[in-house]
Amino acid sequence: MSSARAFHSPRQKIHHRDRGCGAGLILSPDELRAGTGGKDLCPECAELARAKNGGLFEPAFLESRQIAT
Ligand SMILES: [Zn+2]
């Protein structure tokens, strides 16, 4: 299984995991940062991941969506 590496830009309030994400593609290499930056996952990346994984979220996605109960 390929695990997508998270990346983000200081310019955006979300992080990306899919290189095919439109919002991630507009980022220039100069502003790309590794990791989530402590930001929520991009909705488009979440949708792409869900399609690829047959509805299963990656653990990293769940971690980024911790909900206090
Ligand atoms: Zn994205």
PDB file of the backbone (N, CA, C, O) and the ligand in Angstrom, with CONECT records:
HET     ZN  A 101       1
ATOM      1  N   MET A   1       0.839  -1.198   0.000  1.00  0.00           N
ATOM      2  CA  MET A   1       0.000   0.000   0.000  1.00  0.00           C
ATOM      3  C   MET A   1       0.878   1.253   0.000  1.00  0.00           C
ATOM      4  O   MET A   1       1.866   1.339   0.730  1.00  0.00           O
ATOM      5  N   SER A   2       0.511   2.176  -0.798  1.00  0.00           N
ATOM      6  CA  SER A   2       1.235   3.440  -0.787  1.00  0.00           C
ATOM      7  C   SER A   2       0.564   4.385   0.194  1.00  0.00           C
ATOM      8  O   SER A   2      -0.644   4.614   0.133  1.00  0.00           O
ATOM      9  N   SER A   3       1.342   4.911   1.071  1.00  0.00           N
ATOM     10  CA  SER A   3       0.778   5.882   1.992  1.00  0.00           C
ATOM     11  C   SER A   3       1.168   7.276   1.525  1.00  0.00           C
ATOM     12  O   SER A   3       2.349   7.599   1.395  1.00  0.00           O
ATOM     13  N   ALA A   4       0.177   8.072   1.282  1.00  0.00           N
ATOM     14  CA  ALA A   4       0.438   9.417   0.785  1.00  0.00           C
ATOM     15  C   ALA A   4       1.131  10.244   1.857  1.00  0.00           C
ATOM     16  O   ALA A   4       0.785  10.187   3.037  1.00  0.00           O
ATOM     17  N   ARG A   5       2.099  10.999   1.422  1.00  0.00           N
ATOM     18  CA  ARG A   5       2.783  11.863   2.367  1.00  0.00           C
ATOM     19  C   ARG A   5       2.064  13.198   2.449  1.00  0.00           C
ATOM     20  O   ARG A   5       1.722  13.813   1.439  1.00  0.00           O
ATOM     21  N   ALA A   6       1.854  13.610   3.655  1.00  0.00           N
ATOM     22  CA  ALA A   6       1.134  14.866   3.855  1.00  0.00           C
ATOM     23  C   ALA A   6       2.023  16.048   3.489  1.00  0.00           C
ATOM     24  O   ALA A   6       3.232  16.032   3.720  1.00  0.00           O
ATOM     25  N   PHE A   7       1.414  17.048   2.928  1.00  0.00           N
ATOM     26  CA  PHE A   7       2.129  18.299   2.671  1.00  0.00           C
ATOM     27  C   PHE A   7       1.159  19.461   2.799  1.00  0.00           C
ATOM     28  O   PHE A   7      -0.057  19.295   2.703  1.00  0.00           O
ATOM     29  N   HIS A   8       1.713  20.615   3.013  1.00  0.00           N
ATOM     30  CA  HIS A   8       0.856  21.791   3.159  1.00  0.00           C
ATOM     31  C   HIS A   8       1.625  23.038   2.758  1.00  0.00           C
ATOM     32  O   HIS A   8       2.826  22.998   2.491  1.00  0.00           O
ATOM     33  N   SER A   9       0.904  24.132   2.726  1.00  0.00           N
ATOM     34  CA  SER A   9       1.513  25.427   2.437  1.00  0.00           C
ATOM     35  C   SER A   9       1.108  26.397   3.532  1.00  0.00           C
ATOM     36  O   SER A   9      -0.029  26.356   4.004  1.00  0.00           O
ATOM     37  N   PRO A  10       2.012  27.262   3.940  1.00  0.00           N
ATOM     38  CA  PRO A  10       1.657  28.291   4.928  1.00  0.00           C
ATOM     39  C   PRO A  10       0.512  29.172   4.435  1.00  0.00           C
ATOM     40  O   PRO A  10      -0.148  29.846   5.226  1.00  0.00           O
ATOM     41  N   ARG A  11       0.286  29.159   3.140  1.00  0.00           N
ATOM     42  CA  ARG A  11      -0.730  30.002   2.529  1.00  0.00           C
ATOM     43  C   ARG A  11      -2.135  29.430   2.694  1.00  0.00           C
ATOM     44  O   ARG A  11      -3.125  30.148   2.552  1.00  0.00           O
ATOM     45  N   GLN A  12      -2.218  28.137   2.994  1.00  0.00           N
ATOM     46  CA  GLN A  12      -3.527  27.497   3.090  1.00  0.00           C
ATOM     47  C   GLN A  12      -3.783  26.999   4.505  1.00  0.00           C
ATOM     48  O   GLN A  12      -2.849  26.724   5.259  1.00  0.00           O
ATOM     49  N   LYS A  13      -5.050  26.889   4.852  1.00  0.00           N
ATOM     50  CA  LYS A  13      -5.417  26.480   6.203  1.00  0.00           C
ATOM     51  C   LYS A  13      -5.696  24.984   6.288  1.00  0.00           C
ATOM     52  O   LYS A  13      -6.185  24.494   7.306  1.00  0.00           O
ATOM     53  N   ILE A  14      -5.385  24.267   5.223  1.00  0.00           N
ATOM     54  CA  ILE A  14      -5.596  22.821   5.182  1.00  0.00           C
ATOM     55  C   ILE A  14      -4.331  22.148   4.711  1.00  0.00           C
ATOM     56  O   ILE A  14      -3.447  22.799   4.154  1.00  0.00           O
ATOM     57  N   HIS A  15      -4.233  20.835   4.931  1.00  0.00           N
ATOM     58  CA  HIS A  15      -3.098  20.102   4.383  1.00  0.00           C
ATOM     59  C   HIS A  15      -3.604  19.103   3.356  1.00  0.00           C
ATOM     60  O   HIS A  15      -4.792  18.781   3.319  1.00  0.00           O
ATOM     61  N   HIS A  16      -2.701  18.619   2.532  1.00  0.00           N
ATOM     62  CA  HIS A  16      -3.053  17.724   1.439  1.00  0.00           C
ATOM     63  C   HIS A  16      -2.312  16.400   1.580  1.00  0.00           C
ATOM     64  O   HIS A  16      -1.253  16.314   2.202  1.00  0.00           O
ATOM     65  N   ARG A  17      -2.909  15.373   0.980  1.00  0.00           N
ATOM     66  CA  ARG A  17      -2.259  14.071   0.969  1.00  0.00           C
ATOM     67  C   ARG A  17      -2.204  13.478  -0.429  1.00  0.00           C
ATOM     68  O   ARG A  17      -1.567  12.448  -0.648  1.00  0.00           O
ATOM     69  N   ASP A  18      -2.858  14.114  -1.354  1.00  0.00           N
ATOM     70  CA  ASP A  18      -2.930  13.547  -2.698  1.00  0.00           C
ATOM     71  C   ASP A  18      -2.347  14.528  -3.709  1.00  0.00           C
ATOM     72  O   ASP A  18      -2.777  15.678  -3.800  1.00  0.00           O
ATOM     73  N   ARG A  19      -1.362  14.054  -4.464  1.00  0.00           N
ATOM     74  CA  ARG A  19      -0.722  14.916  -5.451  1.00  0.00           C
ATOM     75  C   ARG A  19      -1.664  15.269  -6.585  1.00  0.00           C
ATOM     76  O   ARG A  19      -1.400  16.189  -7.360  1.00  0.00           O
ATOM     77  N   GLY A  20      -2.760  14.537  -6.680  1.00  0.00           N
ATOM     78  CA  GLY A  20      -3.715  14.817  -7.726  1.00  0.00           C
ATOM     79  C   GLY A  20      -4.753  15.857  -7.316  1.00  0.00           C
ATOM     80  O   GLY A  20      -5.626  16.219  -8.105  1.00  0.00           O
ATOM     81  N   CYS A  21      -4.654  16.323  -6.104  1.00  0.00           N
ATOM     82  CA  CYS A  21      -5.621  17.299  -5.609  1.00  0.00           C
ATOM     83  C   CYS A  21      -5.426  18.645  -6.297  1.00  0.00           C
ATOM     84  O   CYS A  21      -4.308  19.157  -6.370  1.00  0.00           O
ATOM     85  N   GLY A  22      -6.503  19.207  -6.793  1.00  0.00           N
ATOM     86  CA  GLY A  22      -6.416  20.483  -7.501  1.00  0.00           C
ATOM     87  C   GLY A  22      -5.875  21.597  -6.628  1.00  0.00           C
ATOM     88  O   GLY A  22      -5.085  22.423  -7.087  1.00  0.00           O
ATOM     89  N   ALA A  23      -6.295  21.626  -5.375  1.00  0.00           N
ATOM     90  CA  ALA A  23      -5.852  22.676  -4.468  1.00  0.00           C
ATOM     91  C   ALA A  23      -4.376  22.507  -4.103  1.00  0.00           C
ATOM     92  O   ALA A  23      -3.696  23.476  -3.764  1.00  0.00           O
ATOM     93  N   GLY A  24      -3.891  21.262  -4.176  1.00  0.00           N
ATOM     94  CA  GLY A  24      -2.480  21.023  -3.895  1.00  0.00           C
ATOM     95  C   GLY A  24      -1.605  21.321  -5.101  1.00  0.00           C
ATOM     96  O   GLY A  24      -0.448  21.719  -4.964  1.00  0.00           O
ATOM     97  N   LEU A  25      -2.170  21.125  -6.279  1.00  0.00           N
ATOM     98  CA  LEU A  25      -1.389  21.309  -7.501  1.00  0.00           C
ATOM     99  C   LEU A  25      -1.033  22.767  -7.749  1.00  0.00           C
ATOM    100  O   LEU A  25      -0.034  23.059  -8.406  1.00  0.00           O
ATOM    101  N   ILE A  26      -1.837  23.678  -7.232  1.00  0.00           N
ATOM    102  CA  ILE A  26      -1.565  25.090  -7.489  1.00  0.00           C
ATOM    103  C   ILE A  26      -0.438  25.618  -6.620  1.00  0.00           C
ATOM    104  O   ILE A  26       0.040  26.735  -6.819  1.00  0.00           O
ATOM    105  N   LEU A  27      -0.011  24.804  -5.649  1.00  0.00           N
ATOM    106  CA  LEU A  27       1.066  25.247  -4.771  1.00  0.00           C
ATOM    107  C   LEU A  27       2.395  25.161  -5.508  1.00  0.00           C
ATOM    108  O   LEU A  27       2.665  24.189  -6.214  1.00  0.00           O
ATOM    109  N   SER A  28       3.213  26.180  -5.340  1.00  0.00           N
ATOM    110  CA  SER A  28       4.538  26.145  -5.950  1.00  0.00           C
ATOM    111  C   SER A  28       5.473  25.353  -5.043  1.00  0.00           C
ATOM    112  O   SER A  28       5.291  25.321  -3.826  1.00  0.00           O
ATOM    113  N   PRO A  29       6.479  24.710  -5.649  1.00  0.00           N
ATOM    114  CA  PRO A  29       7.423  23.907  -4.851  1.00  0.00           C
ATOM    115  C   PRO A  29       8.050  24.698  -3.713  1.00  0.00           C
ATOM    116  O   PRO A  29       8.365  24.141  -2.662  1.00  0.00           O
ATOM    117  N   ASP A  30       8.229  25.989  -3.924  1.00  0.00           N
ATOM    118  CA  ASP A  30       8.865  26.816  -2.907  1.00  0.00           C
ATOM    119  C   ASP A  30       8.090  26.867  -1.608  1.00  0.00           C
ATOM    120  O   ASP A  30       8.676  26.980  -0.531  1.00  0.00           O
ATOM    121  N   GLU A  31       6.777  26.786  -1.705  1.00  0.00           N
ATOM    122  CA  GLU A  31       5.968  26.955  -0.506  1.00  0.00           C
ATOM    123  C   GLU A  31       5.490  25.637   0.088  1.00  0.00           C
ATOM    124  O   GLU A  31       4.795  25.619   1.104  1.00  0.00           O
ATOM    125  N   LEU A  32       5.863  24.545  -0.548  1.00  0.00           N
ATOM    126  CA  LEU A  32       5.456  23.250  -0.014  1.00  0.00           C
ATOM    127  C   LEU A  32       6.215  22.937   1.257  1.00  0.00           C
ATOM    128  O   LEU A  32       7.427  23.136   1.347  1.00  0.00           O
ATOM    129  N   ARG A  33       5.477  22.442   2.239  1.00  0.00           N
ATOM    130  CA  ARG A  33       6.092  21.992   3.490  1.00  0.00           C
ATOM    131  C   ARG A  33       5.647  20.561   3.753  1.00  0.00           C
ATOM    132  O   ARG A  33       4.516  20.183   3.445  1.00  0.00           O
ATOM    133  N   ALA A  34       6.537  19.781   4.320  1.00  0.00           N
ATOM    134  CA  ALA A  34       6.177  18.406   4.655  1.00  0.00           C
ATOM    135  C   ALA A  34       5.315  18.384   5.905  1.00  0.00           C
ATOM    136  O   ALA A  34       5.425  19.244   6.779  1.00  0.00           O
ATOM    137  N   GLY A  35       4.452  17.376   5.964  1.00  0.00           N
ATOM    138  CA  GLY A  35       3.630  17.203   7.149  1.00  0.00           C
ATOM    139  C   GLY A  35       2.313  17.941   7.053  1.00  0.00           C
ATOM    140  O   GLY A  35       2.006  18.586   6.051  1.00  0.00           O
ATOM    141  N   THR A  36       1.546  17.828   8.116  1.00  0.00           N
ATOM    142  CA  THR A  36       0.199  18.398   8.102  1.00  0.00           C
ATOM    143  C   THR A  36       0.174  19.850   8.546  1.00  0.00           C
ATOM    144  O   THR A  36      -0.778  20.575   8.256  1.00  0.00           O
ATOM    145  N   GLY A  37       1.209  20.276   9.242  1.00  0.00           N
ATOM    146  CA  GLY A  37       1.199  21.635   9.768  1.00  0.00           C
ATOM    147  C   GLY A  37       0.150  21.823  10.847  1.00  0.00           C
ATOM    148  O   GLY A  37      -0.179  22.947  11.225  1.00  0.00           O
ATOM    149  N   GLY A  38      -0.373  20.702  11.339  1.00  0.00           N
ATOM    150  CA  GLY A  38      -1.415  20.782  12.358  1.00  0.00           C
ATOM    151  C   GLY A  38      -2.749  21.242  11.804  1.00  0.00           C
ATOM    152  O   GLY A  38      -3.627  21.689  12.542  1.00  0.00           O
ATOM    153  N   LYS A  39      -2.886  21.123  10.490  1.00  0.00           N
ATOM    154  CA  LYS A  39      -4.106  21.608   9.840  1.00  0.00           C
ATOM    155  C   LYS A  39      -5.022  20.453   9.465  1.00  0.00           C
ATOM    156  O   LYS A  39      -4.597  19.300   9.386  1.00  0.00           O
ATOM    157  N   ASP A  40      -6.280  20.782   9.238  1.00  0.00           N
ATOM    158  CA  ASP A  40      -7.243  19.771   8.815  1.00  0.00           C
ATOM    159  C   ASP A  40      -6.925  19.285   7.411  1.00  0.00           C
ATOM    160  O   ASP A  40      -6.310  19.987   6.608  1.00  0.00           O
ATOM    161  N   LEU A  41      -7.362  18.068   7.142  1.00  0.00           N
ATOM    162  CA  LEU A  41      -7.164  17.508   5.813  1.00  0.00           C
ATOM    163  C   LEU A  41      -8.081  18.202   4.808  1.00  0.00           C
ATOM    164  O   LEU A  41      -9.245  18.495   5.082  1.00  0.00           O
ATOM    165  N   CYS A  42      -7.510  18.449   3.648  1.00  0.00           N
ATOM    166  CA  CYS A  42      -8.254  19.046   2.545  1.00  0.00           C
ATOM    167  C   CYS A  42      -9.435  18.149   2.160  1.00  0.00           C
ATOM    168  O   CYS A  42      -9.257  16.942   1.997  1.00  0.00           O
ATOM    169  N   PRO A  43     -10.609  18.707   2.014  1.00  0.00           N
ATOM    170  CA  PRO A  43     -11.793  17.908   1.666  1.00  0.00           C
ATOM    171  C   PRO A  43     -11.628  17.159   0.355  1.00  0.00           C
ATOM    172  O   PRO A  43     -12.091  16.027   0.216  1.00  0.00           O
ATOM    173  N   GLU A  44     -10.969  17.790  -0.601  1.00  0.00           N
ATOM    174  CA  GLU A  44     -10.781  17.133  -1.891  1.00  0.00           C
ATOM    175  C   GLU A  44      -9.850  15.928  -1.742  1.00  0.00           C
ATOM    176  O   GLU A  44     -10.094  14.880  -2.340  1.00  0.00           O
ATOM    177  N   CYS A  45      -8.791  16.070  -0.952  1.00  0.00           N
ATOM    178  CA  CYS A  45      -7.892  14.950  -0.702  1.00  0.00           C
ATOM    179  C   CYS A  45      -8.620  13.830   0.041  1.00  0.00           C
ATOM    180  O   CYS A  45      -8.397  12.650  -0.232  1.00  0.00           O
ATOM    181  N   ALA A  46      -9.469  14.194   0.955  1.00  0.00           N
ATOM    182  CA  ALA A  46     -10.238  13.200   1.698  1.00  0.00           C
ATOM    183  C   ALA A  46     -11.117  12.404   0.748  1.00  0.00           C
ATOM    184  O   ALA A  46     -11.268  11.189   0.876  1.00  0.00           O
ATOM    185  N   GLU A  47     -11.689  13.116  -0.199  1.00  0.00           N
ATOM    186  CA  GLU A  47     -12.561  12.455  -1.163  1.00  0.00           C
ATOM    187  C   GLU A  47     -11.754  11.533  -2.071  1.00  0.00           C
ATOM    188  O   GLU A  47     -12.189  10.425  -2.383  1.00  0.00           O
ATOM    189  N   LEU A  48     -10.597  11.985  -2.486  1.00  0.00           N
ATOM    190  CA  LEU A  48      -9.730  11.166  -3.333  1.00  0.00           C
ATOM    191  C   LEU A  48      -9.279   9.915  -2.579  1.00  0.00           C
ATOM    192  O   LEU A  48      -9.273   8.817  -3.135  1.00  0.00           O
ATOM    193  N   ALA A  49      -8.906  10.087  -1.323  1.00  0.00           N
ATOM    194  CA  ALA A  49      -8.456   8.961  -0.515  1.00  0.00           C
ATOM    195  C   ALA A  49      -9.582   7.964  -0.310  1.00  0.00           C
ATOM    196  O   ALA A  49      -9.370   6.752  -0.323  1.00  0.00           O
ATOM    197  N   ARG A  50     -10.769   8.490  -0.123  1.00  0.00           N
ATOM    198  CA  ARG A  50     -11.906   7.613   0.109  1.00  0.00           C
ATOM    199  C   ARG A  50     -12.202   6.791  -1.147  1.00  0.00           C
ATOM    200  O   ARG A  50     -12.531   5.608  -1.063  1.00  0.00           O
ATOM    201  N   ALA A  51     -12.084   7.425  -2.296  1.00  0.00           N
ATOM    202  CA  ALA A  51     -12.319   6.714  -3.548  1.00  0.00           C
ATOM    203  C   ALA A  51     -11.272   5.626  -3.761  1.00  0.00           C
ATOM    204  O   ALA A  51     -11.592   4.520  -4.197  1.00  0.00           O
ATOM    205  N   LYS A  52     -10.025   5.949  -3.451  1.00  0.00           N
ATOM    206  CA  LYS A  52      -8.936   4.996  -3.674  1.00  0.00           C
ATOM    207  C   LYS A  52      -8.988   3.840  -2.686  1.00  0.00           C
ATOM    208  O   LYS A  52      -8.662   2.704  -3.030  1.00  0.00           O
ATOM    209  N   ASN A  53      -9.393   4.130  -1.476  1.00  0.00           N
ATOM    210  CA  ASN A  53      -9.360   3.107  -0.432  1.00  0.00           C
ATOM    211  C   ASN A  53     -10.684   2.384  -0.277  1.00  0.00           C
ATOM    212  O   ASN A  53     -10.871   1.610   0.662  1.00  0.00           O
ATOM    213  N   GLY A  54     -11.582   2.631  -1.180  1.00  0.00           N
ATOM    214  CA  GLY A  54     -12.860   1.941  -1.115  1.00  0.00           C
ATOM    215  C   GLY A  54     -13.662   2.306   0.109  1.00  0.00           C
ATOM    216  O   GLY A  54     -14.401   1.476   0.639  1.00  0.00           O
ATOM    217  N   GLY A  55     -13.529   3.534   0.565  1.00  0.00           N
ATOM    218  CA  GLY A  55     -14.328   3.990   1.680  1.00  0.00           C
ATOM    219  C   GLY A  55     -13.604   3.958   3.015  1.00  0.00           C
ATOM    220  O   GLY A  55     -14.127   4.414   4.032  1.00  0.00           O
ATOM    221  N   LEU A  56     -12.382   3.409   2.998  1.00  0.00           N
ATOM    222  CA  LEU A  56     -11.634   3.350   4.252  1.00  0.00           C
ATOM    223  C   LEU A  56     -10.713   4.546   4.366  1.00  0.00           C
ATOM    224  O   LEU A  56      -9.952   4.850   3.447  1.00  0.00           O
ATOM    225  N   PHE A  57     -10.786   5.205   5.472  1.00  0.00           N
ATOM    226  CA  PHE A  57      -9.884   6.312   5.715  1.00  0.00           C
ATOM    227  C   PHE A  57      -8.544   5.795   6.209  1.00  0.00           C
ATOM    228  O   PHE A  57      -8.473   4.777   6.896  1.00  0.00           O
ATOM    229  N   GLU A  58      -7.494   6.502   5.853  1.00  0.00           N
ATOM    230  CA  GLU A  58      -6.189   6.163   6.400  1.00  0.00           C
ATOM    231  C   GLU A  58      -6.162   6.539   7.873  1.00  0.00           C
ATOM    232  O   GLU A  58      -6.819   7.494   8.289  1.00  0.00           O
ATOM    233  N   PRO A  59      -5.404   5.790   8.656  1.00  0.00           N
ATOM    234  CA  PRO A  59      -5.289   6.125  10.078  1.00  0.00           C
ATOM    235  C   PRO A  59      -4.876   7.573  10.292  1.00  0.00           C
ATOM    236  O   PRO A  59      -5.349   8.236  11.215  1.00  0.00           O
ATOM    237  N   ALA A  60      -3.989   8.053   9.428  1.00  0.00           N
ATOM    238  CA  ALA A  60      -3.530   9.434   9.585  1.00  0.00           C
ATOM    239  C   ALA A  60      -4.685  10.411   9.419  1.00  0.00           C
ATOM    240  O   ALA A  60      -4.731  11.467  10.050  1.00  0.00           O
ATOM    241  N   PHE A  61      -5.609  10.030   8.558  1.00  0.00           N
ATOM    242  CA  PHE A  61      -6.770  10.894   8.381  1.00  0.00           C
ATOM    243  C   PHE A  61      -7.599  10.914   9.652  1.00  0.00           C
ATOM    244  O   PHE A  61      -8.055  11.971  10.089  1.00  0.00           O
ATOM    245  N   LEU A  62      -7.791   9.752  10.237  1.00  0.00           N
ATOM    246  CA  LEU A  62      -8.578   9.694  11.464  1.00  0.00           C
ATOM    247  C   LEU A  62      -7.910  10.479  12.567  1.00  0.00           C
ATOM    248  O   LEU A  62      -8.575  11.134  13.370  1.00  0.00           O
ATOM    249  N   GLU A  63      -6.591  10.412  12.604  1.00  0.00           N
ATOM    250  CA  GLU A  63      -5.854  11.160  13.630  1.00  0.00           C
ATOM    251  C   GLU A  63      -6.081  12.652  13.477  1.00  0.00           C
ATOM    252  O   GLU A  63      -6.164  13.393  14.456  1.00  0.00           O
ATOM    253  N   SER A  64      -6.177  13.070  12.230  1.00  0.00           N
ATOM    254  CA  SER A  64      -6.338  14.501  11.991  1.00  0.00           C
ATOM    255  C   SER A  64      -7.763  14.943  12.265  1.00  0.00           C
ATOM    256  O   SER A  64      -8.065  16.137  12.272  1.00  0.00           O
ATOM    257  N   ARG A  65      -8.625  13.984  12.488  1.00  0.00           N
ATOM    258  CA  ARG A  65     -10.035  14.323  12.704  1.00  0.00           C
ATOM    259  C   ARG A  65     -10.495  13.886  14.088  1.00  0.00           C
ATOM    260  O   ARG A  65     -11.647  13.494  14.276  1.00  0.00           O
ATOM    261  N   GLN A  66      -9.610  13.955  15.027  1.00  0.00           N
ATOM    262  CA  GLN A  66      -9.981  13.536  16.383  1.00  0.00           C
ATOM    263  C   GLN A  66     -11.144  14.361  16.903  1.00  0.00           C
ATOM    264  O   GLN A  66     -11.158  15.589  16.818  1.00  0.00           O
ATOM    265  N   ILE A  67     -12.093  13.662  17.431  1.00  0.00           N
ATOM    266  CA  ILE A  67     -13.269  14.327  17.949  1.00  0.00           C
ATOM    267  C   ILE A  67     -13.386  14.041  19.448  1.00  0.00           C
ATOM    268  O   ILE A  67     -13.450  12.885  19.866  1.00  0.00           O
ATOM    269  N   ALA A  68     -13.411  15.070  20.220  1.00  0.00           N
ATOM    270  CA  ALA A  68     -13.546  14.896  21.670  1.00  0.00           C
ATOM    271  C   ALA A  68     -14.957  14.434  21.993  1.00  0.00           C
ATOM    272  O   ALA A  68     -15.940  15.003  21.521  1.00  0.00           O
ATOM    273  N   THR A  69     -15.033  13.403  22.799  1.00  0.00           N
ATOM    274  CA  THR A  69     -16.356  12.898  23.148  1.00  0.00           C
ATOM    275  C   THR A  69     -16.668  13.180  24.612  1.00  0.00           C
ATOM    276  O   THR A  69     -17.745  12.827  25.094  1.00  0.00           O
TER     277      THR A  69
HETATM  278 ZN    ZN A 101      -6.008  18.584  -1.189  1.00  0.00          ZN2+
END
